Amino acid sequence: MEIIEKNANSFYLKASIHKIFERLKNGATTRPLVATIGLDNLKEYIAKHLFERAVFYERANHTISVNDKSIPKIVKEIESLL
């Protein structure tokens, strides 16, 4: 993480648990890390891993909330920060 902090701009594209679930649920069977979890447990799995990883995600130079934004809008936000 220190290498990234010293040598690059990092971005945390922050999404809610619900939004991540919505994005993962249709392709969950093809994603190795979530394929065996099942939809009933997927939200809990997402919440657990977001909590565990938050300390790293929060170290990003920039945080962008992406819940209700289109990809072009997110790209524009990133470009404006570079």
mmCIF file of the N, C-alpha and C atoms, coordinates in Angstrom:
data_MODEL
# 
_entry.id   MODEL 
# 
loop_
_atom_site.group_PDB 
_atom_site.id 
_atom_site.type_symbol 
_atom_site.label_atom_id 
_atom_site.label_alt_id 
_atom_site.label_comp_id 
_atom_site.label_asym_id 
_atom_site.label_entity_id 
_atom_site.label_seq_id 
_atom_site.pdbx_PDB_ins_code 
_atom_site.Cartn_x 
_atom_site.Cartn_y 
_atom_site.Cartn_z 
_atom_site.occupancy 
_atom_site.B_iso_or_equiv 
_atom_site.pdbx_formal_charge 
_atom_site.auth_seq_id 
_atom_site.auth_comp_id 
_atom_site.auth_asym_id 
_atom_site.auth_atom_id 
_atom_site.pdbx_PDB_model_num 
ATOM 1   N N  . MET A 1 1  ? 0.825   -1.192  0.000   1.00 0.00 ? 1  MET A N  1 
ATOM 2   C CA . MET A 1 1  ? 0.000   0.000   0.000   1.00 0.00 ? 1  MET A CA 1 
ATOM 3   C C  . MET A 1 1  ? 0.865   1.250   0.000   1.00 0.00 ? 1  MET A C  1 
ATOM 4   N N  . GLU A 1 2  ? 1.976   1.203   0.690   1.00 0.00 ? 2  GLU A N  1 
ATOM 5   C CA . GLU A 1 2  ? 2.850   2.365   0.766   1.00 0.00 ? 2  GLU A CA 1 
ATOM 6   C C  . GLU A 1 2  ? 3.384   2.768   -0.605  1.00 0.00 ? 2  GLU A C  1 
ATOM 7   N N  . ILE A 1 3  ? 3.661   1.793   -1.451  1.00 0.00 ? 3  ILE A N  1 
ATOM 8   C CA . ILE A 1 3  ? 4.157   2.082   -2.802  1.00 0.00 ? 3  ILE A CA 1 
ATOM 9   C C  . ILE A 1 3  ? 3.103   2.863   -3.578  1.00 0.00 ? 3  ILE A C  1 
ATOM 10  N N  . ILE A 1 4  ? 1.872   2.458   -3.467  1.00 0.00 ? 4  ILE A N  1 
ATOM 11  C CA . ILE A 1 4  ? 0.785   3.159   -4.157  1.00 0.00 ? 4  ILE A CA 1 
ATOM 12  C C  . ILE A 1 4  ? 0.660   4.581   -3.618  1.00 0.00 ? 4  ILE A C  1 
ATOM 13  N N  . GLU A 1 5  ? 0.686   4.725   -2.298  1.00 0.00 ? 5  GLU A N  1 
ATOM 14  C CA . GLU A 1 5  ? 0.529   6.043   -1.692  1.00 0.00 ? 5  GLU A CA 1 
ATOM 15  C C  . GLU A 1 5  ? 1.638   7.000   -2.126  1.00 0.00 ? 5  GLU A C  1 
ATOM 16  N N  . LYS A 1 6  ? 2.834   6.512   -2.313  1.00 0.00 ? 6  LYS A N  1 
ATOM 17  C CA . LYS A 1 6  ? 3.978   7.357   -2.675  1.00 0.00 ? 6  LYS A CA 1 
ATOM 18  C C  . LYS A 1 6  ? 4.080   7.629   -4.167  1.00 0.00 ? 6  LYS A C  1 
ATOM 19  N N  . ASN A 1 7  ? 3.593   6.708   -5.001  1.00 0.00 ? 7  ASN A N  1 
ATOM 20  C CA . ASN A 1 7  ? 3.868   6.792   -6.436  1.00 0.00 ? 7  ASN A CA 1 
ATOM 21  C C  . ASN A 1 7  ? 2.665   6.922   -7.351  1.00 0.00 ? 7  ASN A C  1 
ATOM 22  N N  . ALA A 1 8  ? 1.461   6.985   -6.801  1.00 0.00 ? 8  ALA A N  1 
ATOM 23  C CA . ALA A 1 8  ? 0.293   6.985   -7.683  1.00 0.00 ? 8  ALA A CA 1 
ATOM 24  C C  . ALA A 1 8  ? -0.882  7.703   -7.039  1.00 0.00 ? 8  ALA A C  1 
ATOM 25  N N  . ASN A 1 9  ? -1.855  8.032   -7.869  1.00 0.00 ? 9  ASN A N  1 
ATOM 26  C CA . ASN A 1 9  ? -3.146  8.492   -7.374  1.00 0.00 ? 9  ASN A CA 1 
ATOM 27  C C  . ASN A 1 9  ? -4.025  7.259   -7.250  1.00 0.00 ? 9  ASN A C  1 
ATOM 28  N N  . SER A 1 10 ? -4.636  7.087   -6.099  1.00 0.00 ? 10 SER A N  1 
ATOM 29  C CA . SER A 1 10 ? -5.516  5.940   -5.917  1.00 0.00 ? 10 SER A CA 1 
ATOM 30  C C  . SER A 1 10 ? -6.950  6.431   -5.729  1.00 0.00 ? 10 SER A C  1 
ATOM 31  N N  . PHE A 1 11 ? -7.884  5.628   -6.198  1.00 0.00 ? 11 PHE A N  1 
ATOM 32  C CA . PHE A 1 11 ? -9.291  5.977   -6.142  1.00 0.00 ? 11 PHE A CA 1 
ATOM 33  C C  . PHE A 1 11 ? -10.081 4.843   -5.515  1.00 0.00 ? 11 PHE A C  1 
ATOM 34  N N  . TYR A 1 12 ? -10.915 5.191   -4.558  1.00 0.00 ? 12 TYR A N  1 
ATOM 35  C CA . TYR A 1 12 ? -11.848 4.238   -3.964  1.00 0.00 ? 12 TYR A CA 1 
ATOM 36  C C  . TYR A 1 12 ? -13.211 4.556   -4.567  1.00 0.00 ? 12 TYR A C  1 
ATOM 37  N N  . LEU A 1 13 ? -13.710 3.663   -5.390  1.00 0.00 ? 13 LEU A N  1 
ATOM 38  C CA . LEU A 1 13 ? -15.027 3.815   -5.981  1.00 0.00 ? 13 LEU A CA 1 
ATOM 39  C C  . LEU A 1 13 ? -16.021 3.187   -5.010  1.00 0.00 ? 13 LEU A C  1 
ATOM 40  N N  . LYS A 1 14 ? -16.558 4.015   -4.137  1.00 0.00 ? 14 LYS A N  1 
ATOM 41  C CA . LYS A 1 14 ? -17.365 3.552   -3.015  1.00 0.00 ? 14 LYS A CA 1 
ATOM 42  C C  . LYS A 1 14 ? -18.815 3.322   -3.421  1.00 0.00 ? 14 LYS A C  1 
ATOM 43  N N  . ALA A 1 15 ? -19.294 2.119   -3.167  1.00 0.00 ? 15 ALA A N  1 
ATOM 44  C CA . ALA A 1 15 ? -20.676 1.745   -3.458  1.00 0.00 ? 15 ALA A CA 1 
ATOM 45  C C  . ALA A 1 15 ? -21.298 1.116   -2.217  1.00 0.00 ? 15 ALA A C  1 
ATOM 46  N N  . SER A 1 16 ? -22.597 1.245   -2.095  1.00 0.00 ? 16 SER A N  1 
ATOM 47  C CA . SER A 1 16 ? -23.306 0.654   -0.963  1.00 0.00 ? 16 SER A CA 1 
ATOM 48  C C  . SER A 1 16 ? -23.336 -0.871  -1.095  1.00 0.00 ? 16 SER A C  1 
ATOM 49  N N  . ILE A 1 17 ? -23.610 -1.524  -0.002  1.00 0.00 ? 17 ILE A N  1 
ATOM 50  C CA . ILE A 1 17 ? -23.740 -2.983  -0.003  1.00 0.00 ? 17 ILE A CA 1 
ATOM 51  C C  . ILE A 1 17 ? -24.839 -3.400  -0.975  1.00 0.00 ? 17 ILE A C  1 
ATOM 52  N N  . HIS A 1 18 ? -25.951 -2.673  -0.947  1.00 0.00 ? 18 HIS A N  1 
ATOM 53  C CA . HIS A 1 18 ? -27.069 -2.991  -1.845  1.00 0.00 ? 18 HIS A CA 1 
ATOM 54  C C  . HIS A 1 18 ? -26.646 -2.864  -3.317  1.00 0.00 ? 18 HIS A C  1 
ATOM 55  N N  . LYS A 1 19 ? -25.927 -1.807  -3.652  1.00 0.00 ? 19 LYS A N  1 
ATOM 56  C CA . LYS A 1 19 ? -25.502 -1.586  -5.038  1.00 0.00 ? 19 LYS A CA 1 
ATOM 57  C C  . LYS A 1 19 ? -24.521 -2.670  -5.477  1.00 0.00 ? 19 LYS A C  1 
ATOM 58  N N  . ILE A 1 20 ? -23.596 -3.035  -4.620  1.00 0.00 ? 20 ILE A N  1 
ATOM 59  C CA . ILE A 1 20 ? -22.647 -4.100  -4.960  1.00 0.00 ? 20 ILE A CA 1 
ATOM 60  C C  . ILE A 1 20 ? -23.390 -5.415  -5.153  1.00 0.00 ? 20 ILE A C  1 
ATOM 61  N N  . PHE A 1 21 ? -24.347 -5.687  -4.279  1.00 0.00 ? 21 PHE A N  1 
ATOM 62  C CA . PHE A 1 21 ? -25.162 -6.893  -4.415  1.00 0.00 ? 21 PHE A CA 1 
ATOM 63  C C  . PHE A 1 21 ? -25.881 -6.913  -5.762  1.00 0.00 ? 21 PHE A C  1 
ATOM 64  N N  . GLU A 1 22 ? -26.503 -5.790  -6.124  1.00 0.00 ? 22 GLU A N  1 
ATOM 65  C CA . GLU A 1 22 ? -27.227 -5.710  -7.396  1.00 0.00 ? 22 GLU A CA 1 
ATOM 66  C C  . GLU A 1 22 ? -26.294 -5.972  -8.577  1.00 0.00 ? 22 GLU A C  1 
ATOM 67  N N  . ARG A 1 23 ? -25.075 -5.501  -8.488  1.00 0.00 ? 23 ARG A N  1 
ATOM 68  C CA . ARG A 1 23 ? -24.115 -5.697  -9.582  1.00 0.00 ? 23 ARG A CA 1 
ATOM 69  C C  . ARG A 1 23 ? -23.596 -7.135  -9.641  1.00 0.00 ? 23 ARG A C  1 
ATOM 70  N N  . LEU A 1 24 ? -23.504 -7.780  -8.504  1.00 0.00 ? 24 LEU A N  1 
ATOM 71  C CA . LEU A 1 24 ? -22.937 -9.131  -8.453  1.00 0.00 ? 24 LEU A CA 1 
ATOM 72  C C  . LEU A 1 24 ? -23.956 -10.248 -8.646  1.00 0.00 ? 24 LEU A C  1 
ATOM 73  N N  . LYS A 1 25 ? -25.199 -10.019 -8.268  1.00 0.00 ? 25 LYS A N  1 
ATOM 74  C CA . LYS A 1 25 ? -26.152 -11.128 -8.172  1.00 0.00 ? 25 LYS A CA 1 
ATOM 75  C C  . LYS A 1 25 ? -26.374 -11.881 -9.481  1.00 0.00 ? 25 LYS A C  1 
ATOM 76  N N  . ASN A 1 26 ? -26.429 -11.191 -10.590 1.00 0.00 ? 26 ASN A N  1 
ATOM 77  C CA . ASN A 1 26 ? -26.695 -11.879 -11.853 1.00 0.00 ? 26 ASN A CA 1 
ATOM 78  C C  . ASN A 1 26 ? -25.507 -12.681 -12.367 1.00 0.00 ? 26 ASN A C  1 
ATOM 79  N N  . GLY A 1 27 ? -24.312 -12.293 -12.009 1.00 0.00 ? 27 GLY A N  1 
ATOM 80  C CA . GLY A 1 27 ? -23.134 -13.018 -12.481 1.00 0.00 ? 27 GLY A CA 1 
ATOM 81  C C  . GLY A 1 27 ? -22.402 -13.749 -11.374 1.00 0.00 ? 27 GLY A C  1 
ATOM 82  N N  . ALA A 1 28 ? -23.068 -13.914 -10.237 1.00 0.00 ? 28 ALA A N  1 
ATOM 83  C CA . ALA A 1 28 ? -22.409 -14.508 -9.071  1.00 0.00 ? 28 ALA A CA 1 
ATOM 84  C C  . ALA A 1 28 ? -21.859 -15.904 -9.347  1.00 0.00 ? 28 ALA A C  1 
ATOM 85  N N  . THR A 1 29 ? -22.537 -16.676 -10.174 1.00 0.00 ? 29 THR A N  1 
ATOM 86  C CA . THR A 1 29 ? -22.090 -18.056 -10.415 1.00 0.00 ? 29 THR A CA 1 
ATOM 87  C C  . THR A 1 29 ? -20.812 -18.117 -11.234 1.00 0.00 ? 29 THR A C  1 
ATOM 88  N N  . THR A 1 30 ? -20.474 -17.034 -11.916 1.00 0.00 ? 30 THR A N  1 
ATOM 89  C CA . THR A 1 30 ? -19.261 -17.029 -12.748 1.00 0.00 ? 30 THR A CA 1 
ATOM 90  C C  . THR A 1 30 ? -18.077 -16.342 -12.066 1.00 0.00 ? 30 THR A C  1 
ATOM 91  N N  . ARG A 1 31 ? -18.273 -15.853 -10.858 1.00 0.00 ? 31 ARG A N  1 
ATOM 92  C CA . ARG A 1 31 ? -17.201 -15.191 -10.119 1.00 0.00 ? 31 ARG A CA 1 
ATOM 93  C C  . ARG A 1 31 ? -16.693 -16.153 -9.044  1.00 0.00 ? 31 ARG A C  1 
ATOM 94  N N  . PRO A 1 32 ? -15.470 -16.606 -9.169  1.00 0.00 ? 32 PRO A N  1 
ATOM 95  C CA . PRO A 1 32 ? -14.950 -17.629 -8.258  1.00 0.00 ? 32 PRO A CA 1 
ATOM 96  C C  . PRO A 1 32 ? -15.072 -17.295 -6.769  1.00 0.00 ? 32 PRO A C  1 
ATOM 97  N N  . LEU A 1 33 ? -14.877 -16.042 -6.390  1.00 0.00 ? 33 LEU A N  1 
ATOM 98  C CA . LEU A 1 33 ? -14.924 -15.707 -4.968  1.00 0.00 ? 33 LEU A CA 1 
ATOM 99  C C  . LEU A 1 33 ? -16.325 -15.736 -4.377  1.00 0.00 ? 33 LEU A C  1 
ATOM 100 N N  . VAL A 1 34 ? -17.337 -15.586 -5.205  1.00 0.00 ? 34 VAL A N  1 
ATOM 101 C CA . VAL A 1 34 ? -18.701 -15.565 -4.678  1.00 0.00 ? 34 VAL A CA 1 
ATOM 102 C C  . VAL A 1 34 ? -19.591 -16.687 -5.208  1.00 0.00 ? 34 VAL A C  1 
ATOM 103 N N  . ALA A 1 35 ? -19.083 -17.501 -6.090  1.00 0.00 ? 35 ALA A N  1 
ATOM 104 C CA . ALA A 1 35 ? -19.890 -18.545 -6.728  1.00 0.00 ? 35 ALA A CA 1 
ATOM 105 C C  . ALA A 1 35 ? -20.472 -19.543 -5.741  1.00 0.00 ? 35 ALA A C  1 
ATOM 106 N N  . THR A 1 36 ? -19.766 -19.850 -4.696  1.00 0.00 ? 36 THR A N  1 
ATOM 107 C CA . THR A 1 36 ? -20.231 -20.870 -3.751  1.00 0.00 ? 36 THR A CA 1 
ATOM 108 C C  . THR A 1 36 ? -21.003 -20.288 -2.565  1.00 0.00 ? 36 THR A C  1 
ATOM 109 N N  . ILE A 1 37 ? -21.150 -18.991 -2.517  1.00 0.00 ? 37 ILE A N  1 
ATOM 110 C CA . ILE A 1 37 ? -21.795 -18.342 -1.369  1.00 0.00 ? 37 ILE A CA 1 
ATOM 111 C C  . ILE A 1 37 ? -23.314 -18.431 -1.435  1.00 0.00 ? 37 ILE A C  1 
ATOM 112 N N  . GLY A 1 38 ? -23.865 -18.255 -2.611  1.00 0.00 ? 38 GLY A N  1 
ATOM 113 C CA . GLY A 1 38 ? -25.320 -18.254 -2.765  1.00 0.00 ? 38 GLY A CA 1 
ATOM 114 C C  . GLY A 1 38 ? -25.893 -16.865 -2.532  1.00 0.00 ? 38 GLY A C  1 
ATOM 115 N N  . LEU A 1 39 ? -26.983 -16.563 -3.206  1.00 0.00 ? 39 LEU A N  1 
ATOM 116 C CA . LEU A 1 39 ? -27.579 -15.229 -3.113  1.00 0.00 ? 39 LEU A CA 1 
ATOM 117 C C  . LEU A 1 39 ? -28.070 -14.898 -1.710  1.00 0.00 ? 39 LEU A C  1 
ATOM 118 N N  . ASP A 1 40 ? -28.517 -15.906 -0.975  1.00 0.00 ? 40 ASP A N  1 
ATOM 119 C CA . ASP A 1 40 ? -29.024 -15.662 0.376   1.00 0.00 ? 40 ASP A CA 1 
ATOM 120 C C  . ASP A 1 40 ? -27.943 -15.121 1.303   1.00 0.00 ? 40 ASP A C  1 
ATOM 121 N N  . ASN A 1 41 ? -26.711 -15.474 1.054   1.00 0.00 ? 41 ASN A N  1 
ATOM 122 C CA . ASN A 1 41 ? -25.605 -15.056 1.920   1.00 0.00 ? 41 ASN A CA 1 
ATOM 123 C C  . ASN A 1 41 ? -24.742 -13.967 1.313   1.00 0.00 ? 41 ASN A C  1 
ATOM 124 N N  . LEU A 1 42 ? -25.059 -13.552 0.100   1.00 0.00 ? 42 LEU A N  1 
ATOM 125 C CA . LEU A 1 42 ? -24.184 -12.629 -0.619  1.00 0.00 ? 42 LEU A CA 1 
ATOM 126 C C  . LEU A 1 42 ? -24.088 -11.257 0.043   1.00 0.00 ? 42 LEU A C  1 
ATOM 127 N N  . LYS A 1 43 ? -25.193 -10.682 0.500   1.00 0.00 ? 43 LYS A N  1 
ATOM 128 C CA . LYS A 1 43 ? -25.133 -9.358  1.147   1.00 0.00 ? 43 LYS A CA 1 
ATOM 129 C C  . LYS A 1 43 ? -24.284 -9.400  2.408   1.00 0.00 ? 43 LYS A C  1 
ATOM 130 N N  . GLU A 1 44 ? -24.429 -10.459 3.184   1.00 0.00 ? 44 GLU A N  1 
ATOM 131 C CA . GLU A 1 44 ? -23.626 -10.594 4.395   1.00 0.00 ? 44 GLU A CA 1 
ATOM 132 C C  . GLU A 1 44 ? -22.143 -10.722 4.044   1.00 0.00 ? 44 GLU A C  1 
ATOM 133 N N  . TYR A 1 45 ? -21.839 -11.477 3.007   1.00 0.00 ? 45 TYR A N  1 
ATOM 134 C CA . TYR A 1 45 ? -20.466 -11.652 2.548   1.00 0.00 ? 45 TYR A CA 1 
ATOM 135 C C  . TYR A 1 45 ? -19.877 -10.303 2.117   1.00 0.00 ? 45 TYR A C  1 
ATOM 136 N N  . ILE A 1 46 ? -20.651 -9.535  1.365   1.00 0.00 ? 46 ILE A N  1 
ATOM 137 C CA . ILE A 1 46 ? -20.196 -8.225  0.908   1.00 0.00 ? 46 ILE A CA 1 
ATOM 138 C C  . ILE A 1 46 ? -19.936 -7.315  2.101   1.00 0.00 ? 46 ILE A C  1 
ATOM 139 N N  . ALA A 1 47 ? -20.877 -7.261  3.031   1.00 0.00 ? 47 ALA A N  1 
ATOM 140 C CA . ALA A 1 47 ? -20.737 -6.396  4.204   1.00 0.00 ? 47 ALA A CA 1 
ATOM 141 C C  . ALA A 1 47 ? -19.493 -6.765  5.017   1.00 0.00 ? 47 ALA A C  1 
ATOM 142 N N  . LYS A 1 48 ? -19.293 -8.052  5.220   1.00 0.00 ? 48 LYS A N  1 
ATOM 143 C CA . LYS A 1 48 ? -18.135 -8.523  5.987   1.00 0.00 ? 48 LYS A CA 1 
ATOM 144 C C  . LYS A 1 48 ? -16.831 -8.101  5.319   1.00 0.00 ? 48 LYS A C  1 
ATOM 145 N N  . HIS A 1 49 ? -16.752 -8.299  4.014   1.00 0.00 ? 49 HIS A N  1 
ATOM 146 C CA . HIS A 1 49 ? -15.505 -7.988  3.323   1.00 0.00 ? 49 HIS A CA 1 
ATOM 147 C C  . HIS A 1 49 ? -15.278 -6.483  3.182   1.00 0.00 ? 49 HIS A C  1 
ATOM 148 N N  . LEU A 1 50 ? -16.336 -5.717  3.010   1.00 0.00 ? 50 LEU A N  1 
ATOM 149 C CA . LEU A 1 50 ? -16.163 -4.262  2.997   1.00 0.00 ? 50 LEU A CA 1 
ATOM 150 C C  . LEU A 1 50 ? -15.644 -3.770  4.339   1.00 0.00 ? 50 LEU A C  1 
ATOM 151 N N  . PHE A 1 51 ? -16.187 -4.314  5.419   1.00 0.00 ? 51 PHE A N  1 
ATOM 152 C CA . PHE A 1 51 ? -15.730 -3.935  6.757   1.00 0.00 ? 51 PHE A CA 1 
ATOM 153 C C  . PHE A 1 51 ? -14.257 -4.300  6.949   1.00 0.00 ? 51 PHE A C  1 
ATOM 154 N N  . GLU A 1 52 ? -13.883 -5.511  6.565   1.00 0.00 ? 52 GLU A N  1 
ATOM 155 C CA . GLU A 1 52 ? -12.497 -5.961  6.738   1.00 0.00 ? 52 GLU A CA 1 
ATOM 156 C C  . GLU A 1 52 ? -11.515 -5.161  5.885   1.00 0.00 ? 52 GLU A C  1 
ATOM 157 N N  . ARG A 1 53 ? -11.943 -4.737  4.726   1.00 0.00 ? 53 ARG A N  1 
ATOM 158 C CA . ARG A 1 53 ? -11.053 -4.042  3.788   1.00 0.00 ? 53 ARG A CA 1 
ATOM 159 C C  . ARG A 1 53 ? -11.105 -2.526  3.921   1.00 0.00 ? 53 ARG A C  1 
ATOM 160 N N  . ALA A 1 54 ? -12.043 -2.003  4.704   1.00 0.00 ? 54 ALA A N  1 
ATOM 161 C CA . ALA A 1 54 ? -12.257 -0.554  4.807   1.00 0.00 ? 54 ALA A CA 1 
ATOM 162 C C  . ALA A 1 54 ? -10.978 0.193   5.160   1.00 0.00 ? 54 ALA A C  1 
ATOM 163 N N  . VAL A 1 55 ? -10.175 -0.361  6.034   1.00 0.00 ? 55 VAL A N  1 
ATOM 164 C CA . VAL A 1 55 ? -8.945  0.309   6.446   1.00 0.00 ? 55 VAL A CA 1 
ATOM 165 C C  . VAL A 1 55 ? -8.029  0.570   5.250   1.00 0.00 ? 55 VAL A C  1 
ATOM 166 N N  . PHE A 1 56 ? -8.044  -0.321  4.286   1.00 0.00 ? 56 PHE A N  1 
ATOM 167 C CA . PHE A 1 56 ? -7.225  -0.140  3.080   1.00 0.00 ? 56 PHE A CA 1 
ATOM 168 C C  . PHE A 1 56 ? -7.913  0.803   2.095   1.00 0.00 ? 56 PHE A C  1 
ATOM 169 N N  . TYR A 1 57 ? -9.202  0.607   1.886   1.00 0.00 ? 57 TYR A N  1 
ATOM 170 C CA . TYR A 1 57 ? -9.948  1.447   0.948   1.00 0.00 ? 57 TYR A CA 1 
ATOM 171 C C  . TYR A 1 57 ? -9.896  2.920   1.356   1.00 0.00 ? 57 TYR A C  1 
ATOM 172 N N  . GLU A 1 58 ? -9.989  3.178   2.653   1.00 0.00 ? 58 GLU A N  1 
ATOM 173 C CA . GLU A 1 58 ? -10.003 4.551   3.147   1.00 0.00 ? 58 GLU A CA 1 
ATOM 174 C C  . GLU A 1 58 ? -8.656  5.257   2.976   1.00 0.00 ? 58 GLU A C  1 
ATOM 175 N N  . ARG A 1 59 ? -7.630  4.521   2.662   1.00 0.00 ? 59 ARG A N  1 
ATOM 176 C CA . ARG A 1 59 ? -6.310  5.120   2.444   1.00 0.00 ? 59 ARG A CA 1 
ATOM 177 C C  . ARG A 1 59 ? -6.143  5.677   1.030   1.00 0.00 ? 59 ARG A C  1 
ATOM 178 N N  . ALA A 1 60 ? -7.121  5.478   0.189   1.00 0.00 ? 60 ALA A N  1 
ATOM 179 C CA . ALA A 1 60 ? -7.051  5.996   -1.175  1.00 0.00 ? 60 ALA A CA 1 
ATOM 180 C C  . ALA A 1 60 ? -6.948  7.515   -1.146  1.00 0.00 ? 60 ALA A C  1 
ATOM 181 N N  . ASN A 1 61 ? -6.287  8.072   -2.154  1.00 0.00 ? 61 ASN A N  1 
ATOM 182 C CA . ASN A 1 61 ? -6.171  9.527   -2.259  1.00 0.00 ? 61 ASN A CA 1 
ATOM 183 C C  . ASN A 1 61 ? -7.535  10.179  -2.473  1.00 0.00 ? 61 ASN A C  1 
ATOM 184 N N  . HIS A 1 62 ? -8.396  9.501   -3.193  1.00 0.00 ? 62 HIS A N  1 
ATOM 185 C CA . HIS A 1 62 ? -9.701  10.054  -3.547  1.00 0.00 ? 62 HIS A CA 1 
ATOM 186 C C  . HIS A 1 62 ? -10.779 8.992   -3.364  1.00 0.00 ? 62 HIS A C  1 
ATOM 187 N N  . THR A 1 63 ? -11.922 9.426   -2.841  1.00 0.00 ? 63 THR A N  1 
ATOM 188 C CA . THR A 1 63 ? -13.082 8.545   -2.707  1.00 0.00 ? 63 THR A CA 1 
ATOM 189 C C  . THR A 1 63 ? -14.217 9.124   -3.532  1.00 0.00 ? 63 THR A C  1 
ATOM 190 N N  . ILE A 1 64 ? -14.786 8.293   -4.375  1.00 0.00 ? 64 ILE A N  1 
ATOM 191 C CA . ILE A 1 64 ? -15.893 8.719   -5.229  1.00 0.00 ? 64 ILE A CA 1 
ATOM 192 C C  . ILE A 1 64 ? -17.080 7.796   -4.962  1.00 0.00 ? 64 ILE A C  1 
ATOM 193 N N  . SER A 1 65 ? -18.188 8.384   -4.567  1.00 0.00 ? 65 SER A N  1 
ATOM 194 C CA . SER A 1 65 ? -19.416 7.613   -4.384  1.00 0.00 ? 65 SER A CA 1 
ATOM 195 C C  . SER A 1 65 ? -19.988 7.314   -5.764  1.00 0.00 ? 65 SER A C  1 
ATOM 196 N N  . VAL A 1 66 ? -20.243 6.048   -6.044  1.00 0.00 ? 66 VAL A N  1 
ATOM 197 C CA . VAL A 1 66 ? -20.666 5.646   -7.390  1.00 0.00 ? 66 VAL A CA 1 
ATOM 198 C C  . VAL A 1 66 ? -22.072 5.056   -7.442  1.00 0.00 ? 66 VAL A C  1 
ATOM 199 N N  . ASN A 1 67 ? -22.800 5.089   -6.348  1.00 0.00 ? 67 ASN A N  1 
ATOM 200 C CA . ASN A 1 67 ? -24.098 4.414   -6.275  1.00 0.00 ? 67 ASN A CA 1 
ATOM 201 C C  . ASN A 1 67 ? -25.046 4.720   -7.427  1.00 0.00 ? 67 ASN A C  1 
ATOM 202 N N  . ASP A 1 68 ? -25.277 5.965   -7.684  1.00 0.00 ? 68 ASP A N  1 
ATOM 203 C CA . ASP A 1 68 ? -26.276 6.323   -8.696  1.00 0.00 ? 68 ASP A CA 1 
ATOM 204 C C  . ASP A 1 68 ? -25.671 7.107   -9.849  1.00 0.00 ? 68 ASP A C  1 
ATOM 205 N N  . LYS A 1 69 ? -24.442 6.789   -10.182 1.00 0.00 ? 69 LYS A N  1 
ATOM 206 C CA . LYS A 1 69 ? -23.752 7.512   -11.246 1.00 0.00 ? 69 LYS A CA 1 
ATOM 207 C C  . LYS A 1 69 ? -23.471 6.595   -12.424 1.00 0.00 ? 69 LYS A C  1 
ATOM 208 N N  . SER A 1 70 ? -23.528 7.181   -13.597 1.00 0.00 ? 70 SER A N  1 
ATOM 209 C CA . SER A 1 70 ? -23.185 6.438   -14.804 1.00 0.00 ? 70 SER A CA 1 
ATOM 210 C C  . SER A 1 70 ? -21.669 6.336   -14.916 1.00 0.00 ? 70 SER A C  1 
ATOM 211 N N  . ILE A 1 71 ? -21.215 5.406   -15.720 1.00 0.00 ? 71 ILE A N  1 
ATOM 212 C CA . ILE A 1 71 ? -19.776 5.255   -15.935 1.00 0.00 ? 71 ILE A CA 1 
ATOM 213 C C  . ILE A 1 71 ? -19.171 6.537   -16.499 1.00 0.00 ? 71 ILE A C  1 
ATOM 214 N N  . PRO A 1 72 ? -19.777 7.177   -17.509 1.00 0.00 ? 72 PRO A N  1 
ATOM 215 C CA . PRO A 1 72 ? -19.191 8.431   -18.009 1.00 0.00 ? 72 PRO A CA 1 
ATOM 216 C C  . PRO A 1 72 ? -19.060 9.509   -16.925 1.00 0.00 ? 72 PRO A C  1 
ATOM 217 N N  . LYS A 1 73 ? -20.039 9.596   -16.028 1.00 0.00 ? 73 LYS A N  1 
ATOM 218 C CA . LYS A 1 73 ? -19.965 10.587  -14.943 1.00 0.00 ? 73 LYS A CA 1 
ATOM 219 C C  . LYS A 1 73 ? -18.827 10.253  -13.979 1.00 0.00 ? 73 LYS A C  1 
ATOM 220 N N  . ILE A 1 74 ? -18.645 8.995   -13.668 1.00 0.00 ? 74 ILE A N  1 
ATOM 221 C CA . ILE A 1 74 ? -17.556 8.573   -12.790 1.00 0.00 ? 74 ILE A CA 1 
ATOM 222 C C  . ILE A 1 74 ? -16.216 8.885   -13.444 1.00 0.00 ? 74 ILE A C  1 
ATOM 223 N N  . VAL A 1 75 ? -16.097 8.597   -14.719 1.00 0.00 ? 75 VAL A N  1 
ATOM 224 C CA . VAL A 1 75 ? -14.864 8.877   -15.456 1.00 0.00 ? 75 VAL A CA 1 
ATOM 225 C C  . VAL A 1 75 ? -14.552 10.369  -15.422 1.00 0.00 ? 75 VAL A C  1 
ATOM 226 N N  . LYS A 1 76 ? -15.564 11.215  -15.621 1.00 0.00 ? 76 LYS A N  1 
ATOM 227 C CA . LYS A 1 76 ? -15.356 12.671  -15.572 1.00 0.00 ? 76 LYS A CA 1 
ATOM 228 C C  . LYS A 1 76 ? -14.867 13.112  -14.201 1.00 0.00 ? 76 LYS A C  1 
ATOM 229 N N  . GLU A 1 77 ? -15.429 12.531  -13.142 1.00 0.00 ? 77 GLU A N  1 
ATOM 230 C CA . GLU A 1 77 ? -14.975 12.868  -11.796 1.00 0.00 ? 77 GLU A CA 1 
ATOM 231 C C  . GLU A 1 77 ? -13.503 12.492  -11.593 1.00 0.00 ? 77 GLU A C  1 
ATOM 232 N N  . ILE A 1 78 ? -13.146 11.323  -12.048 1.00 0.00 ? 78 ILE A N  1 
ATOM 233 C CA . ILE A 1 78 ? -11.747 10.877  -11.941 1.00 0.00 ? 78 ILE A CA 1 
ATOM 234 C C  . ILE A 1 78 ? -10.850 11.821  -12.729 1.00 0.00 ? 78 ILE A C  1 
ATOM 235 N N  . GLU A 1 79 ? -11.235 12.125  -13.952 1.00 0.00 ? 79 GLU A N  1 
ATOM 236 C CA . GLU A 1 79 ? -10.428 13.022  -14.790 1.00 0.00 ? 79 GLU A CA 1 
ATOM 237 C C  . GLU A 1 79 ? -10.250 14.390  -14.128 1.00 0.00 ? 79 GLU A C  1 
ATOM 238 N N  . SER A 1 80 ? -11.287 14.880  -13.473 1.00 0.00 ? 80 SER A N  1 
ATOM 239 C CA . SER A 1 80 ? -11.191 16.189  -12.835 1.00 0.00 ? 80 SER A CA 1 
ATOM 240 C C  . SER A 1 80 ? -10.243 16.184  -11.651 1.00 0.00 ? 80 SER A C  1 
ATOM 241 N N  . LEU A 1 81 ? -10.005 15.023  -11.080 1.00 0.00 ? 81 LEU A N  1 
ATOM 242 C CA . LEU A 1 81 ? -9.107  14.907  -9.925  1.00 0.00 ? 81 LEU A CA 1 
ATOM 243 C C  . LEU A 1 81 ? -7.653  14.646  -10.311 1.00 0.00 ? 81 LEU A C  1 
ATOM 244 N N  . LEU A 1 82 ? -7.427  14.350  -11.564 1.00 0.00 ? 82 LEU A N  1 
ATOM 245 C CA . LEU A 1 82 ? -6.054  14.063  -12.011 1.00 0.00 ? 82 LEU A CA 1 
ATOM 246 C C  . LEU A 1 82 ? -5.319  15.328  -12.404 1.00 0.00 ? 82 LEU A C  1 
# 
